[in-house]
């Protein structure tokens, strides 16, 4: 396993075992839940917006390690962004996950680049994208 792949895997495992922003978000003014009844993954993203900026983000859910890590990592990545920047970040993550396995990984995704590993496994893409769909639903109001 390459050093980069090992780092990516460690990042996902860390967010699964030590989730950030997990739990109901006090004062949330947006929330969306997306579930996949085929596998049992359920992710709820909650946002508190101030002047179209994400002042705080939280998540709850259950499912596989990828779905839980995606909820954790997305809430970290979106907090502090304005709605347009958050939407662009979601677009970039979705493009990464849907890209060919050998496509280059963008430099501007931070820890979200860890999800490049799912590109080779079509059945696992949805595990990451469930949190993306919930966050998109929150942003669309």
C-alpha positions as CSV (number, residue, x, y, z in Angstrom):
1,X,0.0,0.0,0.0
2,X,1.4,3.4,-0.9
3,X,2.0,6.0,1.7
4,X,-0.7,8.3,0.3
5,X,-3.3,5.5,0.3
6,X,-2.4,4.5,3.8
7,X,-2.8,8.2,4.9
8,X,-6.2,8.4,3.2
9,X,-7.3,5.2,4.9
10,X,-6.1,6.4,8.3
11,X,-8.0,9.6,7.8
12,X,-11.3,7.8,7.2
13,X,-10.7,5.4,10.0
14,X,-10.0,8.3,12.4
15,X,-13.2,10.2,11.4
16,X,-15.2,7.0,11.8
17,X,-13.8,6.2,15.2
18,X,-13.6,9.8,16.5
19,X,-16.3,11.7,14.6
20,X,-16.3,15.4,14.6
21,X,-19.5,17.5,14.9
22,X,-21.5,14.4,15.7
23,X,-24.9,14.9,17.4
24,X,-27.8,17.3,17.1
25,X,-26.7,20.8,16.3
26,X,-28.2,23.4,18.7
27,X,-29.8,26.2,16.8
28,X,-29.8,24.4,13.4
29,X,-31.9,26.2,10.9
30,X,-31.5,23.6,8.1
31,X,-31.6,19.8,8.3
32,X,-31.8,17.0,5.8
33,X,-31.8,13.3,6.1
34,X,-30.8,10.9,3.3
35,X,-31.0,7.1,3.6
36,X,-30.2,4.1,1.5
37,X,-32.6,1.4,2.4
38,X,-30.6,-1.1,0.5
39,X,-27.6,-0.9,2.8
40,X,-29.0,0.8,5.9
41,X,-26.9,3.9,5.8
42,X,-28.7,7.0,7.1
43,X,-27.0,10.5,7.4
44,X,-28.6,13.7,8.7
45,X,-26.7,16.9,8.1
46,X,-27.7,20.0,10.1
47,X,-26.5,23.5,9.4
48,X,-26.8,26.9,11.1
49,X,-26.4,29.7,8.6
50,X,-25.6,33.3,9.4
51,X,-25.8,35.6,6.4
52,X,-25.5,32.7,3.9
53,X,-22.4,31.5,5.7
54,X,-22.3,28.1,7.5
55,X,-21.7,29.2,11.1
56,X,-21.9,25.6,12.3
57,X,-22.5,22.1,11.0
58,X,-23.4,18.8,12.6
59,X,-24.4,15.3,11.7
60,X,-26.0,12.2,13.0
61,X,-26.4,8.8,11.3
62,X,-25.6,5.2,11.2
63,X,-24.1,2.9,8.6
64,X,-20.8,1.9,7.3
65,X,-17.5,3.5,8.2
66,X,-17.4,5.5,4.9
67,X,-20.9,7.0,5.5
68,X,-20.0,8.0,9.1
69,X,-16.6,9.4,8.1
70,X,-18.2,11.3,5.2
71,X,-20.7,13.0,7.7
72,X,-17.8,13.9,10.0
73,X,-15.4,15.1,7.3
74,X,-18.1,17.1,5.4
75,X,-19.2,19.0,8.5
76,X,-15.6,20.0,9.2
77,X,-15.0,21.0,5.5
78,X,-18.2,23.0,5.2
79,X,-18.1,25.0,8.4
80,X,-17.2,28.6,7.8
81,X,-17.9,28.5,4.0
82,X,-20.5,30.7,2.3
83,X,-23.2,28.8,0.5
84,X,-21.6,29.1,-2.9
85,X,-18.2,27.9,-1.7
86,X,-19.9,25.0,0.1
87,X,-21.8,24.0,-3.0
88,X,-18.5,24.1,-5.0
89,X,-16.9,21.9,-2.3
90,X,-19.7,19.4,-2.6
91,X,-19.4,19.4,-6.4
92,X,-15.7,18.8,-6.2
93,X,-16.1,15.9,-3.8
94,X,-18.8,14.3,-5.9
95,X,-16.6,14.7,-9.0
96,X,-13.7,13.1,-7.1
97,X,-15.8,10.1,-6.1
98,X,-17.3,9.6,-9.5
99,X,-13.9,10.0,-11.4
100,X,-12.0,7.1,-12.9
101,X,-9.8,5.3,-10.4
102,X,-6.6,6.6,-12.0
103,X,-7.8,10.2,-12.3
104,X,-5.6,12.8,-10.5
105,X,-6.8,13.9,-7.1
106,X,-7.3,17.7,-6.8
107,X,-5.0,19.5,-4.3
108,X,-7.7,21.7,-2.8
109,X,-9.9,19.1,-1.2
110,X,-7.9,18.7,2.0
111,X,-8.9,15.6,4.0
112,X,-11.9,15.0,1.7
113,X,-9.3,13.7,-0.8
114,X,-9.2,10.5,1.3
115,X,-12.4,9.4,-0.5
116,X,-10.5,9.0,-3.8
117,X,-10.1,5.4,-2.7
118,X,-13.8,4.6,-3.3
119,X,-13.5,5.4,-7.0
120,X,-12.5,1.8,-7.8
121,X,-15.6,0.4,-6.0
122,X,-18.9,1.6,-7.6
123,X,-20.9,0.1,-4.8
124,X,-19.0,2.2,-2.2
125,X,-19.4,5.6,-3.9
126,X,-23.0,5.9,-2.5
127,X,-21.6,5.5,1.0
128,X,-19.8,8.8,0.6
129,X,-22.4,10.5,-1.6
130,X,-25.2,10.0,0.9
131,X,-23.7,12.7,3.1
132,X,-23.1,14.9,0.0
133,X,-26.8,14.6,-0.9
134,X,-27.9,15.5,2.6
135,X,-25.6,18.6,2.7
136,X,-26.9,19.7,-0.8
137,X,-30.5,19.4,0.5
138,X,-29.6,21.6,3.4
139,X,-28.0,24.2,1.3
140,X,-31.0,24.3,-1.1
141,X,-33.2,25.2,1.8
